Amino acid sequence: MRNLFDTRPKSSRGELYDREDELKFLDRVVDRPLIVVLGIRRIGKTSLLKAFLEPYNGIYIDLRGAGTHIELYERLSEGISSGLGKLRRFLEGIRGISIMGVSVSIKWRGQDSISLLGLLEELNRRGRFIVVFDEVQEVRPVLSAELRRVIAYSYDNLGNITIVLSGSQIGLMENFMGLGNVNSPLFGRYAVRLVVPRFTGDQSREFLTIGFREAGVQPPADVLEEAVAFFDGIPGWLVHFGRSYVDGIMDMGEIKERAVSIAMSELSRLSRRERAVLKAIANGAVTWGSARRLAEEYLGETIPKSTLTRIVNKLEALSIIKDYKFLDNVYMEAAKQLKLT
């Protein structure tokens, strides 16, 4: 069994720490047509979903950055290949699927090809099957429209298929699904929802204690408490802290700064105005008006009211802030350091 501080996503239930309630919930609703799993970045959704799939026939598909059909079918092929040991017999004989040793090739165009919908129809005939689409909100528009149509068809017609949609940008996930949008193929469909919670202080403390015990390392109590407070129950950051410390980086300031640098690289992709608003909120702006005034001061230019509202809504949709508060201390510290040039 892998150490708790292994930075790779867990893939078996025995490797997970204290997610029994979430697994029991997913097991209870496994026969529903559509399940939505939400949670902020690094909360452990990927590990939870891969571990959930362990006793079932199913595939996990990482859709981060997928924008073309080629990329979609590459991700699908990778997902099937990673679970091939369990799925080989389930997949044998399906047109367009070629099993070559420990990998799978999918022919998605031309003679004897198969589409994603066609594959789901074949799998449906063979029994219960779960398909996890992770970070689905990152799929680009043309592909996302097709995915919604496939999911809607599966919901209505494929009784053995369970679709699980997962994402860390919760507002964008809602926009992707469009369950309340009359123009969306998924309009009116009911989705079972699971929001993955952060660890409590006690859970964080125990998680770190177990991980350090496994690694044969015992940090001072005050260092442990500082990590529990700063990383605030987010498993991915707790692993970052534990792995760094075990690997010999014992200065808490350096560990924090490395985490902040990771967050900075993500936030730097935002526009200049978006960074300014985020920096304003990180530095104490707790209302629309104060965020606007401070951001304008940083930029040396006015921000139209409609633009500021759009920016705040986007930052909330990205699950960076909620009601002018950061959802992650690491991102708050990173936002304070953002450059606006």
Residue pairs with C-beta under 8 A, 6 or more apart in sequence:
1 12
1 14
1 15
2 8
2 10
2 15
3 211
3 214
3 215
4 17
4 207
4 210
4 211
4 214
4 239
4 242
5 211
5 214
5 215
5 239
5 242
5 243
5 246
6 239
6 243
7 239
7 240
7 243
9 46
9 47
9 50
10 16
10 47
10 50
10 51
11 47
11 50
11 51
11 54
12 51
12 54
13 23
13 51
13 52
13 54
13 55
15 47
15 51
16 23
16 47
16 48
16 51
17 203
17 207
17 210
17 235
18 199
18 203
18 206
18 207
19 44
19 47
19 48
19 51
22 48
22 194
22 196
23 48
23 51
23 52
25 194
26 35
26 37
26 48
26 52
26 194
27 52
29 35
29 192
30 56
30 128
30 130
30 162
31 128
31 162
32 162
32 192
33 154
33 155
33 158
33 159
33 161
33 162
33 163
33 189
34 151
34 155
34 162
34 163
34 165
34 186
34 189
34 190
34 191
34 192
35 162
35 163
35 164
35 165
35 191
35 192
35 193
35 194
36 164
36 165
36 166
36 173
36 177
36 191
36 192
36 193
36 194
37 45
37 48
37 49
37 164
37 165
37 166
37 193
37 194
37 196
38 45
38 166
38 167
38 168
38 170
38 173
38 193
38 194
38 195
38 196
39 45
39 168
39 195
39 196
39 197
40 168
40 170
40 198
40 234
40 319
40 327
40 328
41 168
41 234
41 236
41 319
41 328
42 234
42 235
42 236
42 237
42 328
43 168
43 196
43 197
43 198
43 234
43 235
43 236
44 196
44 235
44 236
45 134
45 166
45 168
45 196
46 60
46 62
46 134
46 166
47 235
48 196
49 60
49 132
49 134
49 164
49 166
50 60
53 59
53 60
53 83
53 130
53 132
56 128
56 129
56 130
57 86
57 87
57 90
57 127
57 128
57 129
57 130
58 83
58 129
58 130
58 131
58 132
58 162
59 76
59 79
59 80
59 82
59 83
59 87
59 130
59 131
59 132
60 79
60 82
60 83
60 132
60 134
61 75
61 76
61 78
61 79
61 131
61 132
61 133
61 134
62 75
62 78
62 79
62 134
62 135
63 72
63 75
63 133
63 134
63 135
63 136
63 138
63 139
64 134
64 135
64 138
65 71
65 138
66 72
66 75
66 138
66 139
66 140
66 143
67 139
67 140
67 142
67 143
68 140
68 143
69 108
69 109
69 143
72 116
72 139
72 143
73 106
73 108
73 116
76 106
76 116
76 119
77 103
77 104
77 105
77 106
80 87
80 91
80 97
80 104
80 106
81 102
81 103
81 104
84 91
84 99
84 102
84 103
84 104
88 99
90 123
90 126
90 127
90 129
91 97
91 99
91 104
92 99
94 114
94 119
94 122
94 123
95 112
95 113
95 114
95 118
95 122
96 106
96 107
96 108
96 112
96 113
96 114
96 118
96 119
97 104
97 105
97 106
97 107
97 114
97 119
98 104
98 105
98 106
98 107
106 114
106 119
107 113
107 114
108 114
108 115
108 116
114 122
116 146
116 147
116 150
117 150
117 153
117 154
120 129
120 131
120 150
120 154
120 158
120 161
121 158
123 129
123 160
123 161
124 154
124 158
124 159
124 160
124 161
125 160
126 160
127 160
128 160
128 162
129 160
129 161
129 162
130 161
130 162
130 164
131 161
131 162
131 163
131 164
132 164
132 166
133 147
133 163
133 164
133 165
133 166
134 166
134 167
135 166
135 167
135 168
136 144
136 147
136 165
136 166
136 167
136 173
136 176
137 167
137 169
137 172
137 173
137 175
137 176
138 167
138 169
138 172
139 147
139 176
144 176
148 176
148 177
148 178
148 184
148 185
148 186
149 185
151 163
151 165
151 185
151 186
152 185
152 186
152 189
154 161
154 163
155 163
155 186
155 189
165 173
165 176
165 177
165 191
167 173
167 176
168 319
169 317
169 318
169 319
170 317
170 319
171 313
171 316
171 317
171 318
171 319
172 317
172 318
174 317
175 317
177 184
177 186
177 191
178 184
178 185
178 186
178 187
179 186
179 187
179 188
179 189
179 191
180 187
181 187
197 233
198 232
198 233
198 234
198 235
199 207
199 233
199 234
199 235
199 238
200 233
201 228
201 229
201 233
203 233
204 227
204 228
204 231
204 232
204 233
204 238
205 224
205 225
205 228
207 235
207 238
208 224
208 227
208 228
208 238
208 241
208 242
209 224
211 239
211 242
212 218
212 219
212 242
212 245
212 246
215 242
215 246
217 245
217 246
219 245
219 250
223 245
223 250
223 252
226 252
227 238
227 241
227 252
227 255
230 256
230 329
230 330
231 237
231 238
231 240
231 241
231 259
231 329
231 330
232 328
232 329
234 328
234 330
237 259
237 328
237 330
240 255
240 258
240 259
240 262
241 255
241 259
244 254
244 255
244 258
245 255
249 255
249 258
256 330
256 333
259 330
260 330
260 333
260 334
260 337
261 334
262 330
263 328
263 330
263 331
263 333
263 334
264 334
264 337
264 338
267 275
267 278
267 320
267 331
267 334
267 335
267 338
268 275
268 338
268 339
270 278
272 299
272 340
273 295
273 299
273 303
273 307
273 311
274 311
274 314
274 315
275 335
275 338
275 339
275 340
276 295
276 298
276 299
276 303
276 340
277 291
277 292
277 295
277 303
277 308
277 311
277 312
277 315
278 315
278 320
278 321
278 335
278 338
279 294
279 295
279 298
279 335
279 336
279 338
279 340
280 290
280 291
280 294
280 295
280 298
281 291
281 315
281 321
281 324
281 325
281 326
281 335
282 326
282 332
282 333
282 335
282 336
283 294
283 336
284 290
284 294
285 291
285 293
285 294
285 295
285 324
286 324
286 325
287 324
288 308
288 309
288 312
291 308
291 312
291 324
292 303
292 305
292 308
295 303
295 308
296 302
296 303
298 340
299 340
303 311
312 321
312 324
315 321
316 322
319 327
320 326
320 327
320 328
320 331
321 327
326 332
326 335
